[in-house]
Amino acid sequence: MGLRRGGGDAAGGGGRWAECDKLVQKSGGRSSVLEVGANIGACTVQLLAQTNARVVAIEPHPNNLFYLTRTLNMLAGVMDG
């Protein structure tokens, strides 16, 4: 199941992107979600936190990939420790 994130320029209330809320809703209990264009991982983290889905995040831009990887590594450290 592939889901695309819509374009948005500003985070909404609480520092979250409205598009991320939509992705969580669209995931609808699916076991897997493919996030193409994961950027720095804001929606990826929200999907991981608010669903039971296995999330595959793809980000082709090297700078964004660096931050996505760093975000997920920090999250793994919090979850492990």
Secondary structure, 3 states (H helix, E strand, C coil): CEEECCCCCCCCHHHCCHHHHHHHHHHCCCCEEEEECCCCCHHHHHHHHHCCCEEEEECCCHHHHHHHHHHHHHHHHHHHC
